[in-house]
Amino acid sequence: MTGRRRAVLRLWDGLRPFDPIRSIKMKFALLVVMNLVLTAGVTWFAVVVLEWRVRYGMIGASLIALIASQVLAHGMTLPLRQMTSAVREMAAGRPAPPIRTGSRDEVGDLARAFTAMAAELAAADRQRRQLLADVGHELRTPVAALRAQVENLVDGVRPADPAALDEVLAQVERLGDLLTQFLRLASTDGGAETLERRAVRVRELVEPLAAEVGAARPGASITVDVDPGLVADVDPRRLAQVVTNLLDNAARHAGDGGVVTVRAAGLTSSPGFALEVTDDGPGIPPDRWQSVFERFRSGEHEGAAGRDGEASRLGGGTGLGLAIARWAVVLHGGRIAVVPAEGEGCRIRAEFPADDLHTIPTT
């Protein structure tokens, strides 16, 4: 397409005098009125001034009105034609081009909504492709390691001693953890999850979970700082998911000799309570505080620009733990975020709103 033709097309598409009008019905009404006035005016001019016959004047006026209608209607229907073209592109598996329009009526609103929908579909498709790639990446390493170890045992390269069997068991457990995370992810996508709220003593729920995580990751020291009398109206299974995933994430990155602290207390500004998990590990860069709760984002390394500690903080694991924790918190109507820590390390705060929250005095 030559430059002159492109310029002509841009000029043609730019003829949109009705764009400021907010109603498509008003546009059609103005178009009809304009045709009537134009037909009557051209007919009068042709008959009275040019002294044409009436039938020739009406034919000429009709042709001029038709051309004017085509010019004005072109701008009115341009977003519809663009959306039709975009739908064809999407049906062919190609990304839909954005619909650009200055129209402020219902057609313009539809075009903007279509553009937003197309962008969301494109993002969902990218996430689906990334999900498949990440699942394959996460499963490939433990499967390859397990296969190599089993082949060594079968071929007699290594004796089936307790150490070798422990390594095989560790790989099997890792595969089990991955499958459990994927099943949890599938349940969150199903959208059929409901809360089974009941009164829960927060400390009695947190302490066993802290002990379990501490046993699985003995290198880090986990401290529980929760009022024994704090009772919240929550779903204990979902709260357990949040606590377990946050503690496991913190203990994994705190490493040997690290300190992890879990605190819970009632909110002062509204009914509910806040749960905080802090560690003294490498922390998370502030520009990643939002994306760290997205699925599989823990697998994205910082690269050369980041510190080694930051890169390791964002790497490892399935990348699903914090995403599942956020899902469980949002299911309660709450919110979760990385907040500034006192000193080095990471501090994640989850707030659970509740209508029934109180503290039972301990005896």
Secondary structure, 3 states (H helix, E strand, C coil): CCHHHHHHHHHHHCCCCCCCCCCHHHHHHHHHHHHHHHHHHHHHHHHHHCCCCHHHHHHHHHHHHHHHHHHHHHHHHHHHHHHHHHHHHHHCCCCCCCCCCCCCCHHHHHHHHHHHHHHHHHHHHHHHHHHHHHHHHHHHHHHHHHHHHHHHHHHCCCCCCHHHHHHHHHHHHHHHHHHHHHHHHHHHHHCCCCCCCEEEEHHHHHHHHHHHHHHHCCCCEEEEEECCCEEEEECHHHHHHHHHHHHHHHHHHHCCCCEEEEEEEECCCCCEEEEEEEECCCCCCHHHCCHHHCCCHHHCCCCCCCCHHHHHHHCCCCCCHHHHHHHHHHHCCCEEEEECCCCCCEEEEEEEECCCEEECCCC
